Amino acid sequence: MSEDNPYAPPEAGPSEGKKAKTKRPPAGDLGEALERLNAHLSDPANVTAERAAAGGRIRSVTIVFIAIAVLMIPLLVTVMENGPRAAVPLVIIGTVVSVLLSLALVVVDLTVPKREQLTSPDLMAKSFLRALTMGRHGYAWACLSPTAREGTVRAPNLAPIPTKSGTFTLRSPVDVRAFSATFTRSGAGNVRSMQVRRASVVEEKGDVATVEVHALFQAWPQWAVIIGAISSTLLGAAGALVWVVLFLTLRKTREVTFQKTLLRGSNGLWYAYSADPFDGQIEPL
């Protein structure tokens, strides 16, 4: 462990392979950031604002699709009993799709705990990154420490994943939305995604923790996604085969391993020390 920085993770041994050196924030900066975080949390108005921004565990879009699924079920019964026979297959497909989509969205939402729930550092890091990909910008913003919200962050270069450029200060959920749109969300003719493959605590000392994360980034041309969806709908199994071929041929991927420094506030919750998702990266971007 570095004598200059008590929070630096252990250096890799000979059997762990060569890795780029990880730069950890100086202890003095961490101490100041913790003081600022706790001063921020001492104001109930700040805590209330963060909780409101984070929102409930189930997103509004999920509730909308659940409502659609609930409405489709009686519609299906009505059509099957009194409606034209030609409309039955379409209503059945619509009902099945809406129900399955609703269930899928609920499962995804439940992977992110409530922001006020006490969790481990690795789960907090996962939740922060998943919130970026799910469009939960208020939740991601609530995970940032005051130091992170005031610092600047550049859009990452994840080549061959197509990304946008820009520099951001994440003072509000709107700023988080603009930042996440550069590399995790669809845009500029591409569909992008980020999956957290694993996250583990490298070190936890007092109210400072270091979490190592391995994530997979993927991207596809938007036109290929549209063609795949249409062909699957119109051509059945043959169309699905076209979709798989397009998916495998045009997909671009990038795997990245990096570290996140987290600070535990006086409320027991963990906060990101830096707004940069890849602070303390191990694999160069």
Secondary structure as GFF3:
##gff-version 3
##sequence-region A 1 285
A	DSSP	three_ten_helix	14	16	.	.	.	ID=ss1
A	DSSP	alpha_helix	27	41	.	.	.	ID=ss2
A	DSSP	alpha_helix	44	54	.	.	.	ID=ss3
A	DSSP	alpha_helix	60	82	.	.	.	ID=ss4
A	DSSP	three_ten_helix	85	87	.	.	.	ID=ss5
A	DSSP	alpha_helix	88	110	.	.	.	ID=ss6
A	DSSP	alpha_helix	121	134	.	.	.	ID=ss7
A	DSSP	alpha_helix	137	142	.	.	.	ID=ss8
A	DSSP	alpha_helix	146	150	.	.	.	ID=ss9
A	DSSP	beta_strand	152	154	.	.	.	ID=ss10
A	DSSP	beta_strand	167	169	.	.	.	ID=ss11
A	DSSP	alpha_helix	173	180	.	.	.	ID=ss12
A	DSSP	beta_strand	190	205	.	.	.	ID=ss13
A	DSSP	beta_strand	208	221	.	.	.	ID=ss14
A	DSSP	alpha_helix	222	235	.	.	.	ID=ss15
A	DSSP	alpha_helix	237	250	.	.	.	ID=ss16
A	DSSP	beta_strand	252	264	.	.	.	ID=ss17
A	DSSP	beta_strand	270	272	.	.	.	ID=ss18
###
